[in-house]
Amino acid sequence: MRIRPVLTLATAAAALLVAAPQGSAAVAQTPTATKVAACPEMALTLAAHQSANATVVHISVTNRSQRTCTVDRIPTVTFGDLDGAALPVPAGESGPYRIGAGKTAYAAVRAIVDPADPEARRVDSITVSADPSRFGRTFTAPELGAGDAVLVWEPVTTWWKPSVAAADKALGLK
């Protein structure tokens, strides 16, 4: 009968660290060194306004703190008293998005494809949050520059991007 050697977890970990190249061992010992804290809500400034395209709202979040921090990579955008939020384009899961100290990230929200759509809903405000666990900020239709109401039907939002142009490009706008 053949006997297999049994390694304990501690023995296996020690063997890996000894066998690992110097640089890898340092990384293996400090996996949280690259983790960046979530932005405190008080350090963020949210803004929103109607773009030149009447179907699109541009939103932004600015990190006013002295350190790089993170928000959710997908902004949460809700419309008046309607249920649900704008869907992300491309589809994806929540995750961190780094914003440097004093930097701004941008997203584009297409609230409706065709303003003449008979199924369009009219809301008097939208609410934007950089993190789904936070309340965010509500913008009325007049504050957005959208007149009396924001038309909405099957809304989508981009992930945060480094510029307005990149956000528009993600929606397929020029």
Secondary structure, DSSP 8 states (H G I E B T S, - for coil): --------HHHHHHHHHHHS-HHHHHHHH-TTTT---B--GGGEEEEEEE-SSTTEEEEEEEE-SSS-EEEESS-EEEETT-SSB-EEES-----EEEE-TT-EEEEEEE--S-TT-TT-EEESEEEEESSTTS--EEEEHHHHT-TT-EEESS-EEE--BSSHHHHHHHTT--
